[in-house]
Amino acid sequence: MLKKLTFAAVLVAATALSGVASAKTFVYCSEGSPEGFDPGLYTAGTTFDASAHTVYNRLLEFKKGTTETEPGLAESWEISDDGLEYTFKVRPGVKFQTTEFFTPTRELNADDIVFSFDRQLNKDNAWNQYVAGAAWEYSAGMGFPELIKSVEKVDDMTVKFVLNTKEAPFLANLAMPFASIMSKEYTDKLEADGKKEQLNQQPVGTGPFSFVAYQQDAVIRYKANPDYWGGVQKIDDLVFAITPDASVRFQKLKAGECHLMPFPNAADVEAMKADTNLKVEEQEGLNVAYLAYNTTQAPFDKVEVRKALNMAINKQAIVDAVFQGAATPAKNPIPPTMWSYDEATKDDAYDPEAAKKMLTDAGVSDLSMKVWAMPVSRPYMLNARRAAELIQSDFAAIGVKVEIVSYEWAEYLDRSKAKDRDGAVILGWTGDNGDPDNFLHTLLGCDAVGGNNRAQWCNEEFNKLVLEAKTTTDQAERVKLYEQAQQVFKREAPWATLDHSLSIVPMRKEVQGFVQSPLGDFAFDGVDIAE
């Protein structure tokens, strides 16, 4: 009870955003609860915002507002002539956070880097299964176990990665949340104390904010890290006020109970722009929303069935109803703002009569299926339930009966990965590194089946193209290969591509220094509140 009362007091204090002259507290009305606080275990942006972008750093970081990399915990690096060895110099003088539950005795060194990757790549590492069933989904989906031959400590401040093949986006991949660097000293202490599970509950990193406490599904509290190598923050405390309902987030923002919110309802955006106490930032989103069929389960194992269902979906109606025009219908699995986007792709026509005939010709009648609807707002899909209802109506028009199902967010993500999952899943993706590989291989490659590849689709022709594109540094050749891969994708239709959306971020007018990320991150280092 005492712990709950303490959290309640923190939230009350944090939400009184005016009239407090002492500490600066920034409140973010987040859209959902994190699955945990170890970013290596997960793939959801909600989780990364609460862990990777607050508590942790990586060897490389993305420059604010771009997909360009810059030095992070590695101050420099060298690449061998054959492209198979990357040698990183560890930034000196970097301190791990001191918290109520851990006091470090040393600074960052090569042991921390080696441990952070070995635990994901090496099944014999004592931390590989510290969470039961840990699949290190992002690492596996990126092909890291096959790509990385070894991660070696050269000396205390030097680490060498040896690859089995060349990997064009390797440096960008190391700037992604799953590659966050942990404290080996902290994990050693947890292991000695028999409390390994706390790594996913009480994180310790080198990032701008230190974790303080978490009340499940309610609030996460952080404080500025006074020893942060990138400089002390302008705010003293950071609070994530977990608010799944976008309308409630907007009410809190208007009332001054939070400073910034993600993923507004499309219908609220004009009111936000008209409110003199608010400001709204917009940019093209590096994203895609999709409906993924389980291509291993009948009748969705037939391309004709998938094509027929795609032709039954009125994507423009979804864009109009869910986004009120702040999105465009999608025809490719990568967004049009990304290099190698294939303009020549011809989308499946919206043609219910042709769709109905195609189903009949495929020998399918009286089809009943499930459509899974996400329980949270994401930039690529603000209201999955509404989109599912529209798809339900579209499919009914061709004689297909749909049951809409949903689960709590973490459970939704977990259940939807199952290889024997029924029906089709609404999900989406915001790019993590600005490279087409992060969409095409991560979401549709054979390595990602049972993980990020919710279609369970392993097509040899497609897979060969995206793997070849990863291993060449010739940009023109990569474009050619990715364009061919998009044509295979469109022909085989493992997804119905739904939309690419604008990224819209409303905030209080007194917020300063927030930089909108093309990768969809919500990171609060450098943010300030005007007096």
Buried (B, 14 or more C-beta within 10 A) or exposed (E): EEEEEEBEEBBEEBBEBEEEEEEBBBBBBBBBBBBBBBBBBBBBBBBBBBBBBBBBBBBBBBEBEEBEBEBBBBBEBEBEEEBBBBBBBBBEEBBBBBBEBBEBEEBBBBBBBBBBBBBBBEEEBEBBBBBEEBBBBBBBBBBBBBBBBBBBBEEEBBBBBBBEEBBBBBBBBBBBBBBBBBBBBBBEBBBEEEEBEBBBEBBBBBBBBBBBBBBEEBBBBBBBBEBBBBEEBBBBBBBBBBBBBBEEBBBBBBEBBBBBBBBBBBBBBEBBEEBEEBBBBBBBBBBBBBBBBBBBBEBBEBBBBBBBBBBBBBBEBBBBBBBBEBBBBBBBBBBBBBEBBBEEBEBBEBBBEBBBBBBEEBEBEEBEBBBBBBBBBBBBBBBBBBBBBBBBEBBEEBBBEBEBBBBBBBEBBBBBBEEEBBBBBBBBBBBBBBBBBBBBBBBBBBBBBBBBBBBBBBBEEBBBBBBBBBBBEEEEEBBBBBBBBBBBBBEBBBBBBBBBBBBBBBBBEBBEBBBBBBBBBBBBBBBBBEE
